[in-house]
Amino acid sequence: MKKIFGFIGFIGFMMWALSAGCHRGEGSGDCLLLFAGSYSDADSAGIRIFSFDQATGAVAPLGQAAGVSNPSFIAVDGKRRLIYAVGEDAGLSSTANVLSYSSDGQSVELLQSEPTGGGAPCHIALSPNGGKLLTANYMGGNISVFPLDSKGMIADSAEVIQFYGRGADSVRQSQPHLHQISFVPGTNALLANDLGRDKIYMIDTPYVGRRIREISVAPGSGPRHTVFGSGGKYAYMLTEISGEIMVFDTSDGQLSPIQTVTADTLGAQGSADIHLSPDGMFLYASNRLQGDGLAIFSVDSVSGVLTRVGYQSTGAHPRNFAISPNGKYLLVACRDTDAIEIYRRNIDNGSLKLDTIVAMPKPTCLIFN
């Protein structure tokens, strides 16, 4: 039977928190911290930490933090015990934020907030060497690059990489919309998806002032998120507007297209997130607006090509999801049903079965550490 945790009284909440989940320091590598971002005002607990036992799926609330407006996407530096969060507001009020958390996850503190120089930052990432913090600014049409000091704090104002132009869709693509920044495995090379111009940008270090290589994809497709497989040999890019997964061979340092498959069969124009299972055998892509859920594909271990094997319906607006490091569980942030859904995952065929629902207002990002 699936377990459902709603908004319960304070005493009951604390009793459940003490009995459920797991406890750091027990000597088990299965006890993880789960970090969640959300859409929320600055006075609300927009960032929350849970304990998560990846052996049993047990989950319990730990710490939470207010002070950041719309912390819709986060990144975590586990060694320094820092959380980096966007403040996805419009215009000049958009921010990049640094928070610290205790080793047990029960205490979270906002340390720093800096303007991004671009509106609606929707993605944040650390460079592989930990020396830079970058945000993709959806309404700013740009990327912000912050230098970090040895303690992981923002050391100076952001340098901004600005883009110009529009795409084929006059409504959805009237300007550049930077949606994700990622790094080619084993390198410091930056990959950035521009939903507004149907472009993928490849930028070598130093990011600012470096010549930018542009890769064009199908007009009106809207590149959103990319994930890498087979040690970086293949890249899988999900488009938001056309709802497709484009597969690229990256073995020669380029993006050479080898396959395009459909994730959104309803044409809802709301595909969102994409992840590979830890063993690389299955790929999942979330769809919103109609038929909300996850498209499931098997991955050919040699060629990297995809075969559709299933579909799992979820709560409304699955903006983001995460897979536990051992591959046993897949967690979905369902923004419009105010819930984190926890699914047991069949590691042999990739299928999902709903196990637990945890209430959280407007969750948008899930990160394990």
C-alpha positions, -999 to 999 in steps of 0.1 A, spaced: 0 0 0 13 34 -8 20 57 21 7 93 20 21 120 42 2 153 43 2 185 64 -1 171 99 0 186 134 34 196 149 36 169 175 26 141 151 50 156 126 79 154 150 71 119 161 70 107 125 102 126 117 120 108 146 108 73 136 109 74 98 138 78 74 173 71 85 200 89 105 234 101 92 263 85 110 247 51 114 275 36 92 251 28 64 259 42 29 222 39 22 213 70 43 212 100 21 202 136 23 175 147 -2 174 184 -10 143 200 -25 138 234 -41 105 250 -49 85 280 -61 78 300 -29 81 335 -16 111 346 5 92 342 38 84 305 32 105 275 36 114 271 0 144 248 5 139 217 25 161 187 34 149 152 41 166 120 51 162 92 26 170 56 30 177 43 -5 175 7 7 140 9 20 126 42 6 119 56 41 119 94 41 117 120 69 119 158 71 150 174 85 159 211 80 144 239 60 153 274 50 135 306 41 150 338 28 152 330 -10 124 339 -34 116 311 -58 146 287 -52 134 266 -81 167 249 -89 196 240 -66 230 225 -66 248 209 -37 285 209 -27 286 180 -2 322 184 8 318 220 18 282 214 30 268 242 8 236 246 -12 236 269 -42 201 281 -52 187 304 -79 162 330 -69 140 327 -100 125 362 -100 121 386 -129 146 413 -138 170 429 -114 156 409 -84 170 376 -97 197 361 -75 222 334 -70 223 323 -33 247 303 -10 234 284 20 252 262 45 237 231 61 248 209 90 261 174 86 228 159 99 207 181 76 187 197 104 201 232 102 202 254 71 214 290 70 214 316 42 249 330 38 250 351 6 227 364 -21 240 381 -53 223 395 -84 226 373 -115 224 401 -141 197 382 -159 160 376 -153 145 343 -142 175 321 -135 161 285 -139 193 264 -136 224 265 -115 256 245 -116 292 243 -103 321 239 -127 339 206 -123 369 222 -106 346 240 -81 360 274 -91 329 288 -108 292 290 -102 269 294 -132 233 302 -138 211 299 -169 188 329 -170 156 322 -189 143 357 -193 177 374 -194 188 354 -224 222 349 -208 245 329 -186 260 343 -154 295 332 -143 305 338 -107 340 332 -93 341 312 -61 367 315 -33 384 286 -16 355 283 8 329 281 -20 316 316 -15 308 340 -43 339 361 -46 328 388 -71 299 400 -92 289 379 -122 303 381 -157 275 377 -181 275 359 -215 247 375 -235 229 359 -265 206 375 -291 180 365 -316 148 344 -317 134 311 -329 107 298 -352 79 299 -327 68 336 -324 51 330 -290 76 307 -272 108 318 -289 106 356 -292 141 358 -275 169 336 -262 158 314 -233 188 298 -216 174 268 -198 203 245 -187 240 245 -182 260 213 -180 295 201 -185 309 175 -209 322 146 -187 359 147 -180 363 183 -192 355 219 -181 337 225 -214 303 241 -209 272 229 -227 242 254 -227 207 248 -240 188 278 -255 151 270 -258 144 303 -275 168 300 -304 169 262 -310 207 263 -302 231 243 -281 262 263 -272 296 247 -265 320 269 -246 355 260 -234 372 277 -204 375 305 -197 338 308 -204 337 346 -207 354 359 -239 358 325 -254 346 317 -289 312 300 -287 304 271 -309 267 270 -319 249 238 -328 215 243 -344 186 218 -339 152 215 -355 133 248 -357 107 251 -331 120 222 -310 131 242 -279 162 225 -263 157 222 -225 178 196 -206 208 173 -215 222 143 -198 253 123 -207 257 85 -210 284 59 -215 311 80 -199 302 110 -220 302 92 -254 265 100 -259 244 130 -251 206 129 -247 189 162 -251 152 167 -243 133 194 -262 104 212 -244 83 224 -274 85 194 -297 88 169 -269 116 149 -284 148 133 -273 178 139 -296 207 115 -293 242 127 -301 275 110 -305 301 131 -286 331 109 -290 349 132 -314 343 163 -292 314 174 -314 276 168 -312 268 144 -341 231 135 -342 223 98 -345 186 95 -334 155 115 -325 126 98 -306 93 112 -293 88 116 -255 56 136 -256 31 118 -279 3 143 -271 20 174 -284 15 192 -251 47 212 -256 58 208 -219 85 182 -217 108 190 -187 135 168 -173 156 139 -184 178 114 -165 196 80 -170 194 52 -145 228 47 -127 236 16 -147 229 35 -179 203 9 -191 172 31 -190 164 67 -197 134 87 -183 119 119 -196 91 139 -179 61 155 -197 37 182 -184 5 199 -194 -12 168 -208 -8 132 -198 16 142 -171 42 115 -165 75 99 -174 83 83 -208 106 53 -203 133 41 -228 158 13 -228 193 23 -239 214 1 -263 248 -2 -244 268 -2 -277 251 22 -300 234 44 -274 201 44 -293 168 44 -274 137 21 -276 105 32 -259 94 6 -233 68 22 -212 51 53 -196 43 61 -160 16 86 -151 25 110 -123 10 139 -104 5 172 -121 35 191 -136 65 168 -130 90 196 -135 120 176 -122 129 142 -109 158 123 -94 170 86 -92 186 73 -61 223 63 -65 215 26 -62 188 28 -88 160 14 -66 139 46 -63 128 74 -86 115 106 -70 93 131 -89 87 168 -80 51 173 -89 47 210 -87 9 214 -92 -1 186 -68 22 199 -40 39 165 -37 71 146 -40 61 111 -54 85 82 -46 84 53 -70 100 19 -66 120 12 -98 123 -23 -114 160 -23 -124 155 -51 -149 128 -35 -171 128 1 -159 91 2 -148 79 22 -118 55 16 -90 42 44 -67 53 38 -31 51 70 -11 38 106 -15 54 133 6 36 167 8 56 198 -1 43 231 -16 53 235 -53 84 213 -54 105 219 -85 140 204 -79 153 172 -62 190 165 -54 206 136 -36 238 138 -16 
